[in-house]
């Protein structure tokens, strides 16, 4: 199994890119597939409960991620060891589940809804833990192993989930199966593979742990706020409307992640080269890469909008077994907003490479505060269109702020010069 996953020779750049694309694609699409087929198998009411559980899990998982991956991959000076990152990751995963439990108690959900949300969060926490191994694979020049891990773990756990869901029609039982199979897959695809290259030690270096928490805290706050920004409209729908409408909105919102998926395809393999460009003062190459990525994302957004308008609603209606014919323009509108979100995501990576934590927190903080203020009121007044409008306004504001921060950063610090 190890030889099959690792391979017999060092992969070339094409293979690295391909496996990163496969892994990221399978992982990103899994949330969409899980949502759509869950609604189709057990109906929009139960599907809505699962949908809000997934929304909350996607927000709380950033406590486990703590945005350590990008910092770990771009840690060119090796300030911290894998053991340091690993121990911090374990603690953060525990904190994530404590926060999830606290949120469920605060919202006073009924027992069934609370159990579903906690199980979905636990399932996603496994991805947060695996992230520390995948980051190290990436840093060591084996991005293919990170992609394989995401692909294999996701396929196995999602497969088990749907077999159990269809066989039992019981959401709780199916989620338990997904968690158990996820743990087994993590051991096989990450822990056992990493042991081939180095020993796994659990040694607490307090100074290093505090250093990681301190260095990554601004990035974590930024990404947590960004995830809240993406979740605010869906949380507002959960607060204001019924679980059935939560299902509909989640179905329409999920394709938005496709554009962000492409952003990940394009930017992640470029992280180390971009860092080297900046380190070597190759500013022309740096900005040419960023400009190319933004142009490609613009084209992808237009193509996705056309696809959403022409065939999106019929396809989604067939998949989930619900009539969504009234939401053609809403789906197209959400895809357009997703293009701005992908642009902001790309600019976030630029600020991460700069190590400009203040700009990251400023951008995410102001846009998330805006989302908090407007999402519930707009949803109450305009229903799903109000939720989509609040999302659109928030991501446009975020994009504008990041552009301004990069311009100010360049002028003040003279870090970058565009040739």
N, C-alpha and C positions, 0 to 999 in steps of 0.2 A: 504494500500500500504506500509506504513512504517513497519507494523508488518510483512508483507510478506518478505520485503527486509532484515530487521534486524534479524528476526527469534525469536523464543520463548525462546531459551536457548543459552548459550555461546558455540560457535563451538569448536570442538576439533582440534588438529593439522592437522589431515587428511583433515578436511573440509577447514581449512585455506589454506593449500597447494593446494587443488583441485580448490577452487575459484580463487586463485591467478593465477593458470595455465589457467583456463578458461578465466578469464579477460584479462590476458596478451596475450593469444593465439588469442582471438577474435580481440583484438585491433591491434596486429601485422599483422594478416592475412587480416584485413580490407583494409590496404593500397594495398596489393597485389590484393585483389578481386576488389577494386575500379579501379585500373589501368587496369587489364585484361578485365573486363567487359565493362569499358568505351571505350577501344579501339575496342572491338567487336561490341558495339552498334553504335558508331558514327565514327568509322574508325581510322586508324593510324595517319592521319594528325591532327584531333582534339584531338585524344588521346595523341599525342605528346605534345600538348599545356598543357593538364591536367597533363601529366607526369612531365614536368619541373616545373609546379606550385606546385606539390606535393614534388618534390625534394627541392625546395626553402623553402616551408613551413616546411619540416622536419629539415631544417637547422635553420630557424629563430625562430622556436618554442622554441629553447633552450634559447632564450632571456626571454621567459615567464617562462620556467622551472627554469632557473637560477641555475640549479642543486641543488635546495633547498630540494628536497625530501629526498635524501640520508642523507643530513646534519640534516634535521628535524627528521627523523626516528632515527638516531644515536645520537641525542642530549640528552645523558643520564643525563646530569646535568641540563636540562631544562633552558638553558641560555636565551631562548626566548619563548614567549607565542604563541599560535595559532593566536591570533589577530595580533601580530607583523609579523608573516609569511604571513598572509592573506593580510594585507595592502601592503606589499612589492610585493606580487603576482599581485595585481590589477595594481599597477604602472608598473610592468614589462610587463604585457599583453598590456597595452597601448603603451609602448615603442616598443614592438614587431611589432605592426601594423604600427607605424610611420616608422620604419626601412624598413618594407615591401614596404610601399608606396614610400619611398625614393629610394629603389632599382629599382622599376618599372619605376620611372621617369628617373633614371640614365641610364637604359638600353634602354629607348625610345621604349618600346614595343607598338604595335598598340593597339587601344582601347579594342578590344575583348580579346586579350591575357592578357592585363593588368588587366581587370576586373576578368577574370578567376583566375589569380594568386592571386589577393587580396582576392577573395572569398575562395579559397582553404586555404590561410593563416589564414583567419578569422575562418574558420571551425576548423583548427588545434589549433588555439589559445584557443578555448573552452576546449580542452584537457589539455592545459597548465594551465588554471585556475582551472580546476577540480583537478589537481594534488595536490594542497595544502590540500584539504579535504581528498584525498586518503592517503596522507602521514600521516595525523593525525590519520585516522582510523588504519593504519598500526602500528603507534607508540603506540596506545592504545590497541593493541592486537586484532584488528578486521581487519586483512588483508583480510578477506572474503568480507567485505563491499567495500574495494577498488576494489577487483576483480569483484564484482557484478556491481559496478558503471561502470567500463570499459566495461563490457560485455553488459549491458542493454543499455547504452548510444550509444555504437557503433552499435548495432543491429538495434536500432530504426532509427538513422540518416542515416545509410547506406541503410536500407530498403526504407526509404522515397526518398532518392537520386535516387535509381534505378527505383522505380515506376515512378517518374517524368521524368527521362531520357528516359525510354522506351516509355512513353506516349507522350512526347513532342519532343523528339530528340533534345532537347535544353540544352546544357551544363550549361549555365548561370542560367537558370531557376531551373535546378535540384540542383545546388550548393546552390542557395538561400533556397530551401526547406531543404537541409541538415543542413544549419546553423540554421534555425528557429527550426527544430526538435531537433537539438543538444542543443540549449538553454533550451528548455522545459525539455529535459531529464536530463540536468545538475541540474536544479532546483529540479526535483523530486528525483533523485538518490544521490545527494550530499548535497545540501543546506538543503532540508527538513529533510534528515536523520541526518545530523550533529546537527540540532536543537533539536533532541531528547536527545542528550548527553550534549549539552552546548549551551549557547547563542552566536550568531554571532555579534560581535561588530566591528565598524570601528573607532578605536582610534589610532591616529598617535603618536607613541612613537619614536621621532626622533633619540634618542640615540640607541634604539634597532634596528630600521630600518637601520641605518648606520652600526651597528654591523653585521647585516645579510648580507648586501651588501658586506661588507669587508670580512667576513668569507667565504662567498660562491663565491666570485669573482674569486679566482684561479680555483675553481672547474668548474665554469661557463665558464671561458676562455678555460679551458681544453676540456670540452665537446663540446663547440661551434666549437673549432678547429677540434675536432674529427669528428663532424658532417660534417664540411667542407671537411675533408679528405674523408669521405664516399660519399660526393656529388661532389667532384672535377671532377671525370671522367665523370659524367653525365652532369655537367655544360659545360665541354669541348666538349662533343658531341653536346650539344645545340648550342654552339658557332661556331663549325666547320662544322657540318652536318645538314641535314634537319630534320624537325619535325618527319618525318616518321622513320628515323633511331633512333631518340630519343625514339620513341615508342618501337622499337625492343630492344634497349639496356635496357630500363626500364623493359621490360618483362623478360629479361634474368637476370637482376640484382636483382629483387625482391626476388627470392628464397634464395638469400644470407642471407636475414634477418631471415630465419627460424632457422639458427644455433644460431644467436644472441638471438632469441626468447627463445630457450632452455637454453641459458646462463642465461637469466633473470629468467626463471623458477627455475633454480638451485641455483642462488646466492641470490635472493631477500629474500626468506624465511630464509636464513642463516645469513642475515645481523646482526640482533640483537644477536643471539647466538655467532657469530664471534666476535662482539664487546665485549660481556661478556667474551669470552675466552681470548681476549687480556687484558681486564681489570683485570681479575683474574690470569693472567700469565699462562694460560693453553695453552702453545705454541704447544704442541703435537697435541691437538685437533684442534687447529686453522689450522695448516698446513695439517693435515689429511683431513679436509674438503675441503680446497683449492685444494689439490692434487686429491681428488676424483672428484671434479667438472671438472678439466682440463682433466682428463682421460675420463670421460663421454663425454665431448665435442669432444674429439678426435674420439671416436667411432661414435658419431652422425655425424661428418664431413665425415667419410669414408662411412657410410651408405647413406648419402645424395648425395655424389659424385657418388656412384654406381647407385642410383635411377635416378640422373640427366642424366647419360650417357645412361642408358637403356631405360627409359620411359619419361624422362623430356621433350625432344623436341616434341614428338608426342602429349603429353598431353597439353603442352603450345600452340602448333599450333591449336589444336582443340578449346581451351578456347578462344583465341584471334582472331581466324579466319584468321591467317596469316601463310605463309609458313616460318618456322624457321629452316628448315632441314640443312642449312649451318652452324648452330651455335651450334652443339652438343658439340664439344670440348670446345668452348668458355664458355658455361654454366657450364660444369664440372670444368673448370679452375676457374671460379668465385666462385663456391662453395668451392673449395680448399682455395682460398684466404679468404673466409668468416670464415673458421676455425681459421685462424690466428687472424682475427678481434675479434672473440668471446673470444679467449685466452687473447688478450689485454684488452678486456672489463672486464674479470674476474680479471685481475691484477690491473686494474684501481680501482676496489672496494677495493682491498687490500690496495692500497695507500690512498684511501678515509678514510678507517678505521684508518690507521696510522695518518691521518690528514697531510700527506706529500704533501702539495700543490705545492712546488717547483718542485718535481719530475713529478707531473701530468702535469704542464704547460710545463716543459722541453720536455717531451715525445710527447705530442700533438703538441706543437709548432714546433719542428723540423720535425716531420713527415708530418704535414700540409704544412709547407714551402716546403718540398720536393714535395708534391702533386701539389702545386701551380706551381712549376717550371717545372715539367715533364708532367703533364696531357695533356695540350693543344698541346704541341709539339709532344708527342707520338701519340695522337689521330689524329693529322694532317697527320702524316707519315704512321701510321698503322691502321687507322680507328678504328673500335670497339675493335680490338685486342690491339691496343695501349692504349685505354681507360682502358681496363681490366688490362693490364700490369702495368699501372701507379698506379692503385688501389692496386694490389698485392704487388708491391715494397713498397708502403707507409705503409701498415698494417704490413708487416714483420719488417720494421724498427721500427715501434711503439712497437711491441711486444718485440723486442730485447732491446730497450731502457728501457721499464718498468722492464724487468727482471734484467737488470744491476742496475737500481735505487733501486729495492728491495734488491739486494745483498749489495749494498753500504750502504743503509739505515740500514740494519741489523748489518753490521760490525761497522759502525761509532757510531750509537746511541744505539746499543745493545738492540733494541726494541724487536726483535724476536730471539729466539733460536730454531732451529729445532732439536727435540729429535730424 
